[in-house]
Structure formats: C-alpha cells, structure tokens
Amino acid sequence: MRDIPEYETIRFTVSGGIGYLVMDRPYVHNAFNADMVSDMLHLTRIIKDLAPELRVVVLTGEGRTFCAGADINWLSQIKDQTYEENIRESLEMSDLMYAIYSLPLPTIARVNGAVIGCAVGFLAACDLAIATKKAKFSVNDVKLGLTAAVAMPYLFRKIGESYAREMFLTGEAITAERAHAIGLVHEVVEQADLDKAVDVLAKKLMTSGPEAIKVTKKLAETVPVMTFSEARAYTAEILGKQRIGSEGQEGMRSFIEKRKPSWYPLGGE
C-alpha cells in the first residue's frame, strides 16, 4: 500500500481493509483550523488511490469529542482577514466536504462525542454514522453571526430541508436520539459498544462489490438531480455495463454457484 505521510493535525491507519481517519487535536476537542482542513483534504485525495487494499473509511475524533467546530484561535485570525482570504479558506473547506462525500469508498462517521458547527458537515458528508448516546449535535454558527454555509448542501441532503432549517436557524444542540430520529445518524449505541458497532458495519460493507459501491455512490449523487427521462437512460446504461463487467459477472456466478464472491473479506461469513 502507498505510504501515508505524517500530518500534524490528523492521523490515518489501515487495519484489515478499514482505514481510520482520526482528527487528532484532542487538547482543543479536535476543533479544526486551516492546517487540519488542508491535511484532511490532502489525505482524502490520497485515499482514492488506496483501493483495493482499502475498502472502508472511518472518520472520527481523538478522545471524547468528534469535532468541536472551528478553533477559537483560528477564528481570532479569520476576523481580521480580507474578503479574498476568507473566500479562499471557505472554498478549501467546501472542497474538503465534497472530497469526503465523493470518496469512491464507503465512509462511516464514528461519532464519539460532540459535533459542532461545520463539523456537522463532515458527519453529513459521510455515507453512514454511528453515535454514542452521549453525543450532541449543534450547528451553532448563527450564534456567532455566521452561517455554516459550506455544510448546507450535505445536511440538506442528509436530513431534508425542514430539519436542516431547524438546526441551522436555531443553532441549538440536539441529542443523539433526536439525530437518529431525523436521519442524521443511523445507529445510537453505548460508548462501550461504539467500536464494535463500527467494526460490524464496516465488515458488512466489505461483503459488497467494491466497484458496485463506487457506482452506487455516484448514482446517489447524480440521480436525484436528474429528470425521470434522464435517469431512465443513465441508470439503464450503468446497469447494462455492470452486468457484463468482471465484478458483476463474478457476483452473479458466485450467487448461482452458492459461494462467496472473490471480494468477500478473508474469513468473513
């Protein structure tokens, strides 16, 4: 596997086909600054090239917090920046969220604690999310006279306009149970069970065809903005290609022959 650089603000390890991207600034509750955004964006571009050794990516924070939003020391610098400087940094944040969202690998947010501000966008950009019962979620930027604008496309897609408006406009924190009810997270567990739940989900994802996962993610991004007429031709073409492709052929043969497909994790059931 390609060597992964060492970063100041994050770390990345791979075990059994699962990559763990950890926001590693626990002394500030993993609050992000320009360096973290840059590091994460650089890593996500590398991750795209790590298949087939890498099958699933887990995003989480070191310690007791997922991510506490923007670092207060960074905010003290931002308030004195020019319009052009703020545009540049905002675009990089937007690029990072899209990089997470568009990864060709399935992504799981391991929500081990509070998720604040634009960090909710990191969570919403992931395919799936499992949270500890004690986690809290808050898009509180309006309390600072700001808007978590770059997170909007992902939160609106994840939970719909009505619930997203509630979170963006009130800026109030919601519980893990509420986050589950509105579709922001897919499972809520006790803190002690978080790692096991994430591992079980990751291994389930690894029983699916890697190329099928990649294509499914792209379809999920593009089909919702198509007309029915556009989707009719596009989806038929995709399915036709999959059926005659090597992965589709292997999957259908393995089903007919009552055996596990070649991409199935070694020792998996």
Secondary structure, 3 states (H helix, E strand, C coil): CCCCCCCCCEEEEEECCEEEEEECCHHHCCCECHHHHHHHHHHHHHHCCCCCCCCEEEEEECCCCCECCECHHHHHHHCCCCHHHHHHHHHHHHHHHHHHHCCCCCEEEEECCCEECCHHHHHHHCCEEEEECCCEEECCHHHHCCCCHHHHHHHHHHHHHHHHHHHHHHCCCEEHHHHHHCCCCCEEECHHHHHHHHHHHHHHHCCCCHHHHHHHHHHHHHHHHCCHHHHHHHHHHHHHHHHHCHHHHHHHHHHHCCCCCCCCCCCCC
